[in-house]
Amino acid sequence: MNASYSPHHNSIVRSSNGCWTCRLRRKKCDENYPVCDTCAALYITCHYDQDKPEWMDGGARQEEMVERLKREVKENAPRRIWGRATHIPDGDHLKINQDIHNGRIQPCPEISAVQPQRGADCTAITKAARGSIPFGRSDTILLTFYLERLLPFLFPFYRPSHLEGGRAWVLEMMISSPVVRQATLCQSSYFFSLSGGVDQRDAIWDTVLQQTRDAFEVLRQSLQVMADSDIAAHLHGAVRVMSSIMQVQRFEIAVLSFDNCRAHLSAALALFGQLMDSAGATEQAEPASSYNTVVSRLGPPSWILPAQSVQVPSAEQAAFRFSSALLIFDDIIASTILQEKPRLHEYHDSLLGNADNADPPINLAATVGCQNWVLLQIGKIAALDAWKQDRKREGDLNIIELAQRATAIKYLLESHSKQLETNSIIIPEESISLLNVLTSDFSQQSTLANQSILVTHAWAHAALIYLLVVVNGWQPASVEIRYHVSEIIELLTHKISPSALLRTMVWPFCVAGCLAEQAQEVCFRGMVEALQPPSVFGTVRKALEIMENVWRSRYTGDVTNRDLASCFRSQGDLVLLV
């Protein structure tokens, strides 16, 4: 055993007042609370209790903690390398975001040679730069791995009909767009390396980092090209850039690198806003109308030969729908952490609601598994929380108004939940076709639909917990909160299957865990430990770190002013739990 980790040397510690992690490792601690810089730099758990932990016993339990920390240090080595390799200086963030917000878009120097009807390919890099990006056999293998393995794992509920083109748009975008290709290769290289084992992963990590640097470079070039022009002339290129930003965002979250989250999210939100504005709708027009106009302009769709009887969306149309769903989802989750109204809040009712009983333009359940109505209300709760914080700062919080607004949200959540319990799963007849029968997952179609309902229930219970905390404060012992926490545990441990679907429910999982009773802590730890290998379920483990921090301070600190946002931010400015 490494002597610096040995529990038998705990009488000689480098820090007498620092975190217990540094004391155990005999390292100097800067005593930053709640996470010291030493632990943060290594991406390991920072144990910062006032009282001596029970595992610090100089015996077997301390030995076990030593081994656990050693594993954390080893497993997180790639994340440390990644953080150094991909950190974007604040100045670059500012410049990119200002360029996008100011609408500085210039004509793209090249036109797509693959499908001229798409207009300018303003993901544009120069032809010389395009030719400098290799597309060899290894890229082909990695892109196939992404389509066949990684995409279904990351988005298990995203299964577009084959009659709508399925996931073919992803392949088309990867082939025709360098910016999308590089963003995809980042993720694929990382997860492919994990599937090869530790030795292979370490050996090819430099390649993964190079793929990442290439992705950042192509994104930078694309954003630099987009200046001094109207985005309406380059819709297709803007959609590819937005899609790529969302891909890079998902990859950085996968490796638990959250430093660039706010910058990526802001850039994608700004592009989406410009795309919506490009529709040229009047102020009275519904956002759904602008959204559908953008989708239409990203066409035309293709007719499939020989009979030309099947029309499928263009790659950019499908990419815009998919990326828009992810963006709205990420924006809502970010707003619960930042205590801000969602940036796209003004679009929510029109894009996510069921106006006139018509299907909404964006279907979140088909992308992330949770039905629109829950996330719509979570967005409203975040807006209510932001309003409450603003009124408290001004000293004029109206408790009656707060209660009235909260009551309306609670009613909608509870009524929809009851309705969901009574609805049975019916697969539309038109969706049962020969193409479905020929696929191996046809028999799983109704199973996935049932799982989506259960996932939606988990989100609804978490939303009600969130609402109760916003209105009543931190009261984990309340009957209502105990009920919703217990329901989420029941759903996650006995009803939702497979357990890997927990990766799609990190936010409700973390909300329930933060308000859990002490006796329930073992349930949450057990759910995380069951997900192997740990490197594939990083966000779930990050959620557990947030919970552990809350549990350690269960009876200490300023509990009266505690809320979910402060719990989330204990691990960083914007730890995006998606």
N, C-alpha and C positions, 0 to 999 in steps of 0.2 A: 504493500500500500504506500502511496505517496505520503511522506511524513507531513507535508503541509496540510493534508486532509485528515490526519489521524485524530480521532476523538481523544486518544490518550495524551494528546499535547494541549488539551484545552486550558491548561493552567498557564500557558504562554500565548497570549492573544495580542494581535496587533492593534485592536480597537476595543476599549473598555466601555464605550458608550454608543458604538455604532450598531448596525443591524446584526442579527444573530448569524446570518449567512457569512458575513465577513469575519465574525469572531470564530466561527467554526473552521473557516478556511485560513485563518490566521493572516488576514489581509487588512490593509489600512482602509478604513471606511470614512467617507467624507460626511457621513451622518445626514445626508439629504433625506427628507421624509416626503412621501412614503416609500420611494425607491431610490436607493443610493446610486451614485454614478458608477461605482465598481460593478454592482450587480447588473445595472442597466447596460453597461458596455458588453457584458458577457451574455446578456439575454437570459439570465437565470433568476429564479424566484428570490425576492428580497424579503426575508422574514424580519419584520420590524415590530416586535411586541415589547411592551414595557416589562412584562413578566417573562421570566426564563421559560422557554418552551419545554414541554414535557419530554420531547425527544432529546433534549440536551442533558442526557443522564450519564455521560461518560461510559456508556455500555452499548448494548446491542442496538437500541433505537437510534443512538447518535451515529453508530457505525452505518446503519441503514441510510440515514440522512446524508452522510458523507458520500456513499455510493450513488445516491440519487442526484446529488449536486454534480458529481463527476460525469454522470450520464447527461445531465442538462448541458454542461459545458461542451461535451463532445457533440451532442446532437445539434446544438445551436451554432457550431462553427460556421456552417454555410451562411447562416443569417448574418453573422458578424462581417463576413466577407462581402455579402450582398449590400449591407448597409453602407459600407465604405465605398463600394463600387458605384452605387446608384443614387447617392445623395445629391439632390439638386440644390445648388445655392439659392438662398432667398431671392437674390437679385434676378436669377433666371426665372424663378416662379413669377415674380412681379412683372417682368418684361413680357412673358408669354401671356399671362392673364390680361395685362393691359392691352396687348395687341389684339386679343380676341374681343375684349369688351369694347374697344374703340372701333371695331369693325374694319381694321386695316387688312383688306383682302386684295391681293393683286392677281391678275390673270395668270392661269397656269401655263407654263411654257410648252406643255405637250398635250396632245389629245390621245385618248385611249384608242389603241389600234384594234382592240378586241371587240368592242361594241360601240361604234361611233354614236349611236343614238343616245348614249348616256351623257353626252356632253363632255365638258372638260374634266380631265382626270387630275384634280388639283391636290391629290395626295402627292402630288408632283414633286418629284425631285427631278433633277436633270436627267437626260438620257444616259449621260456618262455615269452619273451616280447610280442610276437604276442598274446599269450593267455591272457595276462593281459589287453588287450583292449576289453572292453565289446561290444557286439553287441546285444542289446535288442530290445524290441518292440518300444521304443521311437526312436531308431536309424532307425528302419524300416520306421516309420512314417516320420521322417525327410528326409530320402533318397527318399522316394516316393514324398514328397513335393518338393524336389529339381528337380526331373525328370518331374513332372507334371506341376509345377507352376513356379519355380524359373529359371530353364534353359531356358524355352521359353521367360520369361521376360528379362533376361540378354542378350540373344542372339536370338532376334525374327526372324532373317533371317536364323538361323541355323536349317534347316529342312531336314536332309538327307533322301533320299528315303527309304521306308520300304524294298524295294528290295535290298538295300545295308545295311540292318540291322538297319536303323533308329538310334535312340539314345540308342539302347540296349548295346552298348559298354560301356556307362557310368555306367549302372547298373552292368555289369560284372566287371568293374574295381573297383567299390565301394565294391563289395562283396569279390573279391579275393585279393585286395591290401590294407593293413592297411594304407599306406601313403596317397593313394588317398581318402580312406574313411574318414580319419580324416580331410583332407583339405576340403572335400565336406561338412562334418558336420558343420564346422565353419560357412560357408555361410548360410547353411540351417537353423541352429539354430538362427542365427541373424535375418534373414528375417521372419522366422516363429514367432519369438517373436514380431516383428513389426506388423504382421497380427493379433496378439491377443490383441492389444491395449496397452496403456502406462502402466497400472497397471501390466498386465501380463509380459510385456517386462521387467519392472524393477525387477519383482520377479524372473525371470529366467536368468537374465544377468550373474549371477555367473556361471551358466551352460554353457552359451555361451563362457565365458572366459576360462573355463576348457577345452572345446572342442578345443579352439585355442591353449592353452598350449600343449594339447596332439598332435595337428598337428605339432607344432614346434618341439616337442620332437621326434616324429617319423621321421620327416624330418632330424633332426640332426643325429639320429641313422643311417638312411639310407645313409647320406652323409659320416658318419664316416666309415661305412662298405666299401664304395667305395674307396679303396686305394690300391696302389701297384699292379695293374693288368690292363689288356687291357680291355677297355670298350666294345670291340667287343664281348667279352664273356658274357656280361651282358646287351645286348641291351634292353631287355624288362624291366628290372628293372630301367635302366636309363631313359627310356621313361616315366615310371610311376612317377619317381621323378620329371622330367621336367614338366609333366602334373600337379603334385601337387603344384609345385612352382607357376605355372600360376594361379592355383585355389586360393592359399593363396594371391597372388598379387591382384587378382580381389576382394577378400574379403576386404583386407586392403584399397583398393581404395574406395570400397563401404562405409566404415566407415570413409573415408577421413583421413586415417592414412598413410601419404606419407613418413615417415621417413625411412622405409625399402625398398622403391621402387627401388632405385639404386642397392642395394645388391641383391634383388630377381631377377631383370632383368639381372644383371651380371652373376649370377649363372645359370639361364636358358640359356642365350646366350652361356656360356662356355660349358654346356652340349650339346646344339645343335651343336656347332662346333665340339665337339669330336665325336658325332654321325655321322656327315657328313664325318669326317676324317676316321672313322672306315670302310667306304665303300672301302677304299684302291684304289681309283681311281688315275689315273695318273694326273700330273699337267695340261695336255691338256684337260682332261675330263671336260665336263660341270657340274656345280653343280646339274642340274636336274638329271643327270645320277647317281650321288652319292645319291641324295635324294631318287630316285626310288629304288636304291639298298638297302638302309636302310629299306624302306617300305617293300620290298620283304622279307628281312631277319626277319622282325617282324611277318611274317605269320607262317604257311600257313593260308589262309582264310578257312572258314568253309562252307561245303555243307549242305543246309537245307533239312532235311527229310520231307516227305517220298520219294519224287521223286528225290531228290538230284539234282534238276535242277537250284537251285538258290545258288550262291556263294556269301558270304558276307565277308567283311574284318574281321580280328581278332580285338580284343579289342585294342591291342597295335597299330595296323596299324591305326585305326580310331583315337585313342588318339594322335598319332604322327602328323597326318594331322591337326587335330583341334588345338593342342597346337602350332604347327609350324606357323599356320596362325595367331594366337593371338600374338605369339612372334615377328614375323616380323612386325605386326601392331604396337605393343607397342614400338618396337625399332625405327620405323620411327617417331612416335609421340614424343618419348623421345629426338630424335635428333633435333627436331625443338625447343625444350626447352633448351637443353644443348649447342646448336650451334656447334654440332659435326656431322661428317659424320656418318650415321647409321652404327652400328657395323656389320650388315649383308649386307652392301651395295654391296659387291662383288657377292652376291648370287641373287640380285634382278632381273637382266635381265633374268637370266636363270629360276628362280623359279616363277616369276610373269609375264614375257613377253610371247608373242605369237610367238615364234620362229617357222618358217616354217608353220604358221597358225595352229599349234597344240595347244590343250588346255594346259595351264600351269599346273605344278604339284600342285600349291597352288591357290585356288580360294577364294579370300578375300570376294567377294560379298556374297558367300554362308555362310560366318561366321559373318562378321560385316556389310554387306549391301552395301559397297562401292566397285566398280569394281577396278580391279588391276591397270589399267592404271593411275588412279588418284594418288593412293598412291605411285606408282612407280615414278611419277614425283615429288611428295612431298619429297620423299627420295632424288631425284636429287637436288631439291631446297635447302634442308638441307645441302647436300654436297657442293653446291655452296656457301651457307652462311658461312660454316666452312672454305672454301678456301678463301673467301673474308676477313674474320676476321684474318686469318693467314697472308695473304698478307699485310693487313693494319698494323699489328704488325711489319712486316718486312720492311714496308715502300716502298714496290714496287708493289702496286696494279695496275693492268693493266685494266683500265676502258673499253677499247675496247674488251678485252677478256671476261670481265664480261658481257658486253652487248651481245656478240655473243652467249655465253653459255645460257644466259637467253632467248634470242630470240628462240633458238631451243626448249627449254622447253615450252615456251608460245605457239609456233606453235602446238606442240603435244597436249597440253591441249585444245586449241581452236578447233582444227580439230576433236579430239575425241568427244568433246562436241557437235559439229554440227552433227556428225555422230549419236550420241546417240539420238538426237532429231528426226531423221528421221526413226530410227528403231522402229518397232512395236513389241509388246510382243507376242511371239508364243511359246506355250507350246509344247515341242516335243511329237510326238504321242506315243513313247515308254513309256513316263512317265505317260500317262493316262491309268491306269490299274485298275483292280478291287480293289486292295489294296488302291489306291487313292480314289476311289469312296466311299469306306467304311469308310473313315476318315472324321471327321466333318469339317476339314479345307480344303477339296478339292476345294471348291468354292473360297477359299481365295488365291489359288496358283497364279493365274494371278495377283491378287491384290498385293500380296507381290512382285512379279516381277516388277510391275509398281512402287511400292514404292521404290524399290531398285534403279531404274533408277533416280527417283527424289532425293533420298539420294545421289547418285553419282553426280548429278548436283550440289547439295549444296557443296559437297566436292571440286568439280572442281572450283567453284567460290571462295571458301576459298583458294585453292591452288594458284589461280591467284592473290589474294590479298597478300598472303604470298610472292610470287615472286616479285610483285611490291614494297613491303616494302624492301626486300633484295637488290634490284637493285637501287631504287630511294630514299630510306629512308622513314621517317614517313611523309606521305602527305595525311591525311584523306580527305582533300578537293579536291583531284584530281578527275576528271570526271570518270576515270576508276574505282577507288576504290569505289566511291559513287554508281556506277552502280552495281558492284558485291555485295556490302553490301545490296542494295535494292533488288536484286534478291534473296539473301539468306533469307531475311525477308519474301519475297513473298512466297518462297517455304515452309518455316517453319510455316507460319501463315495461308496459304490458300490452299496448295497443299498436303503436306505430312500429312498423317493421319494413326493411331491416334497420338495425340500430344506426347504420351509417347515415340515415336520413337526418340524424341529429345535426349534421353539418349544415343543413338548410334551415335550422331553427336556433341558431346560436343566440340571437337576441332574446327570444322568449325563455330559452334555457337559462340565460344569465339573469334575467329579471326575476325569475322564480327562485334561483339560487341565492340571490342577494337577500331576499326576504324569507328564506327558509329557516325553520327552527333548527336548533343545534342537533337534535336527533335525526334530522333529515340530511345533514351534511354528507353522511356516508353514502346516501343514494346518489348524490350528484358526483361524488368522487368515483363511485363505481361505474357510472355511465361513461365517464371520461376514460377510465382505465380500460374499459372494454373495447375502446376504439384503437385499433392497432393497424399500422405503425403510427407512433405519435406524430411524426413529421408530416403525415398526410392530413391530420386533423388539428392543425395548429390553432385555428380560431376557436375551436371548442376548448382547447387547453388554455388559451388566453382568457376565455370566459371564466374558467375555473380559477385562474390566478386572481381575477377581479373578485370572485366570490370569497376566496380564501382571505383576501385583504379585508373584506367586509366582516367576515366571521371573526377574524383576529381582534377586530375593534368593536365587537358586538356590544360590549358594556363600557366602552371607553370613548373618549372624544365627544364632540358636540353632536349627539344623536338627534337632538331636536331639529337641527338644520340640515340633517343628512337627506339626500335625495338620490334617485337613480343616476342622474347626470354626474354628480360628484363621484359616485362609485365607478362609473365607466371611465371617468377622466383620471382615476388613480393610476392608470397604466399609460397615460399619455394624453396629448391634446385631443386627438381624434382616433380612437381605436375603433375602427369600423367593423362591427360585429355582423358581417354578412357572409 
